Amino acid sequence: MSKILLLLFCALMIFADTQPVLANPPGVFLFRSKARITEGSHMPNYKKYRGNSRHKARKLGVYKRWRLRCKAKHKAHKIAQPRTSRTTL
């Protein structure tokens, strides 16, 4: 029974007309321009320099990048910065 349904579904997909579905009005672009892609694609990984390592460097995962980013932000906020808004006597 399932094979018959599968064959009927395949036949339906063969006869279906996909051109009206895929048509776009003029002026609408399907893909973003390269300038916009490179504009927001920089993602630092906060990885320290390992020197001349013999094994291939692996790209860090999402959670590790997130954790290192949070750690760097906390470290930046911990550093004492002089307050310039207050006058001292």
Backbone as a ProteinNet text record, in pm:
[ID]
protein_1_A
[PRIMARY]
MSKILLLLFCALMIFADTQPVLANPPGVFLFRSKARITEGSHMPNYKKYRGNSRHKARKLGVYKRWRLRCKAKHKAHKIAQPRTSRTTL
[TERTIARY]
82.1	0	86.8	193.7	277.3	354.3	390	460.6	370.6	242.7	147.7	131.1	119.6	107	232.9	347.4	472.6	480.3	440.6	440.6	342.1	224.4	126.6	179.6	245.9	302.6	412.1	497.2	601.8	541.1	434.3	367.9	308.1	250.3	193.1	301.5	418.3	527.1	583.4	578.7	627.6	536.5	405.4	310.3	284.8	331.6	308.6	392.2	334.4	402.8	465.2	597.6	666.3	701.2	682.7	721.7	646.6	513.6	447.3	491.1	528.4	571	706.6	795.7	931.7	946.8	843.2	853.7	862.5	950.5	966.9	931.5	873.5	849.9	983	988.4	1115.5	1161	1290.9	1346.1	1367.7	1319.3	1338.4	1454.2	1554.4	1671.1	1659.8	1702.1	1693.2	1806.2	1923.1	2038.4	2084.9	2148.2	2202.5	2331.2	2363.2	2486.2	2607.5	2723.8	2844.8	2888.4	2861.4	2900.7	2826.1	2698.3	2621.2	2662.9	2699.4	2739.2	2869	2968.4	3096.1	3085.5	2984.8	2968.9	2943.5	2857.3	2822.8	2872.6	2967.7	3009.9	3131.4	3193.8	3311.9	3270.4	3332.3	3299	3428.8	3472.1	3596.2	3575.7	3679.6	3665.9	3744.2	3811.4	3882.8	3976.2	4046.7	4134.7	4277.9	4351.2	4488.1	4580.8	4695	4794.1	4862.7	4868.9	4924	5062.6	5120.2	5253.2	5251	5363.3	5373.9	5321.1	5191.2	5132.5	5133.2	5150	5157.7	5019.9	4921.8	4788.1	4704.3	4610.5	4529.7	4437.8	4429.9	4341.5	4197.3	4114	3973.6	3890.4	3789.6	3702.5	3624	3616.2	3545.4	3396.1	3329.2	3184.7	3112.3	2981.9	2899	2905.4	2890.5	2885.2	3019.8	3126.6	3258.9	3288.2	3252.9	3270.5	3188.7	3066.5	2978.7	3037.5	3087	3144.1	3268.7	3355	3475.8	3443.7	3339.6	3298.6	3248.6	3166.2	3117	3232.4	3327.4	3441.8	3523	3541.8	3616.7	3541.8	3408.5	3329.6	3337.2	3329.4	3339.2	3477	3579.5	3715.4	3733.8	3674.6	3685.7	3614	3503.5	3429.3	3495.9	3573.8	3639.9	3756.5	3820.3	3937.1	3894	3964.5	3928.8	3955.3	3853.1	3867	3839.8	3923.6	3901.8	3771.5	3701.5	3575.6	3605.5	3562.9	3588.4	3468.3	3354.8	3234.4	3230.1	3312.9	3310.3	3436.6	3422.7	3540.1	3586.1	3714.9	3770.1	3825.2	3821.8	3873.6	4015.2
-120	0	127	124.6	244.2	267.6	157.7	174.1	239.6	202.3	260.7	409.8	444.8	586.4	664.1	602.3	667.5	690.9	591.2	606.9	714.2	718	821.6	960.9	970.2	1099	1143.5	1049.3	1082.8	1127.5	1058.4	1097.2	1236.4	1267	1399.5	1506.9	1477.9	1574.7	1595.6	1491.8	1505.3	1598.6	1583	1661.9	1800.6	1825	1956	2061.5	2176.8	2285.6	2376.9	2384.1	2461.6	2602.6	2637.4	2769.2	2883.5	2879.1	2991.5	3007.9	2898.6	2905.5	2973.6	2945.2	2997.7	3137	3186.7	3316.6	3428.7	3525.6	3643	3767.7	3866.1	3991.8	4059.1	4140.9	4205.9	4300.9	4302.5	4390.7	4320.9	4198.8	4124.2	4027.6	4036.4	3951.7	3831.5	3718.7	3596	3586.2	3639.3	3629.7	3769.2	3776	3903.4	3934.9	4062.3	4101.2	4062.3	4052.3	4011.5	4115.6	4242	4347.9	4333.1	4298.8	4282.5	4157.1	4052.7	3928.9	3949.7	4014.5	4033.6	4138.1	4223.3	4329.1	4272.1	4172.3	4119.5	3979.4	3932.3	3793.9	3777.5	3884.9	3871.1	3819.4	3709.8	3652.6	3614.3	3691.4	3655.5	3530.5	3452.9	3331.4	3338.2	3447.2	3470.2	3353.1	3308.7	3195	3243.8	3192.7	3237.1	3175.6	3239.5	3191.7	3069	2962.7	2837	2808.7	2900.2	2878	2785.2	2721.2	2631.3	2494	2480.5	2353.7	2254.2	2128.9	2026.3	1976.2	1991	1943.7	2059	2024.2	2125	2193.9	2324.9	2400.8	2375.5	2341.8	2314.2	2436.2	2460.9	2575.2	2550.2	2652.5	2638.4	2628.4	2557.1	2541.7	2666.2	2664.1	2779.9	2810	2707.2	2730.1	2773	2714.8	2755.4	2899.5	2940	3079.7	3171.2	3130.7	3212.2	3227.3	3115	3119.2	3207.2	3195.5	3277.6	3424.5	3451.5	3590.7	3651.8	3575.4	3625	3646.7	3554.4	3566.7	3692	3719.8	3838.9	3966.3	3963.3	4080.9	4105.8	3998.4	4014.2	4066	4014.9	4058.8	4206.2	4250	4390.4	4480.9	4433.1	4514.9	4516.3	4411.2	4404.7	4501.7	4533.4	4621.8	4759.4	4809.6	4938.1	5051.1	5129.9	5245.5	5370.4	5471.9	5593.8	5662.5	5711.9	5781.7	5927.8	5973	6111.4	6200	6141.3	6222	6289.2	6244	6297.6	6378.1	6490.7	6570.8	6531.6	6531.2	6496.5	6621.4	6621.2	6735.6	6715.6
0	0	0	80.1	88	-42.3	-113.6	-240.6	-344.5	-342.8	-437.7	-410.3	-281.8	-245.7	-284.5	-266.6	-303.1	-454.1	-531.8	-677.3	-722	-659.6	-693.4	-658.6	-545.2	-504.1	-601.7	-644.8	-742.4	-874.7	-917.6	-1042.3	-1029.6	-915.4	-891.8	-897.1	-839.3	-839.9	-980.6	-1063.3	-1200.8	-1280	-1260.6	-1338	-1279.6	-1158.9	-1097.5	-1169.6	-1190.6	-1259.4	-1154.2	-1150.7	-1047.1	-1091.4	-1216.3	-1264.8	-1197	-1179.9	-1112.3	-967	-903.5	-763.6	-752.5	-845.2	-838.5	-898.6	-963	-1029.3	-926.2	-950.8	-864.7	-943.9	-878.8	-949.2	-982	-1086.6	-1121.5	-1011	-987.2	-884.7	-751.5	-736.9	-612.1	-634.2	-549.1	-564.6	-472.3	-523.1	-446.3	-345.1	-379.8	-291.6	-250.6	-132.3	-86.6	-161.1	-167.1	-235.8	-151.4	-215.5	-144.8	-43	-70.9	22.1	153.9	147.4	270.3	345.5	272.6	337.8	414.9	353.5	421	531.3	524.7	623.9	763.1	774.2	905.8	930	850.5	864.7	955.2	999.9	1084.5	1220.8	1261.6	1390.7	1461.7	1558.9	1627.6	1712	1729.8	1809	1939.5	1967.6	2092.6	2124.4	2023.1	2041.2	2054.4	2152.7	2173.8	2069.8	2049.9	1954.2	2012.2	1933.7	1982.5	1928.6	1856.4	1803.1	1683.7	1659.6	1545.1	1585.2	1589.4	1632.3	1517	1549.5	1446.2	1405.5	1490.6	1453.5	1399.7	1314.6	1246.5	1346.8	1337.5	1425.2	1383.6	1479.4	1451.2	1483.1	1404.2	1428.6	1556.9	1640.1	1765.8	1742.2	1831	1820.4	1868.4	1851.6	1885.1	2034	2117.5	2261.5	2317.4	2264.5	2312.9	2273.6	2149.3	2108.5	2197.8	2228.6	2312.3	2451.7	2507.6	2641.6	2645.5	2545.4	2542.5	2520.8	2443.1	2421.2	2551.8	2625.1	2754.6	2851.5	2851.6	2941	2908.8	2779.4	2738.9	2776.8	2764.2	2801.8	2951.8	3031.8	3177	3216.6	3151.2	3181.7	3147.1	3036.7	2997.3	3096.5	3151.9	3248.3	3385.5	3416.9	3547.1	3558.3	3446	3448.1	3497.6	3599.2	3658.9	3560.4	3536.3	3448.9	3531.6	3518.4	3597	3557.7	3659.1	3634.4	3605.7	3492.5	3453.3	3478	3512.4	3530.3	3667.4	3763.1	3897.8	3925.3	3988.8	4025.2	4164.4	4185.4	4316.5	4383.3	4514.2	4590.4	4633.5
[MASK]
+++++++++++++++++++++++++++++++++++++++++++++++++++++++++++++++++++++++++++++++++++++++++

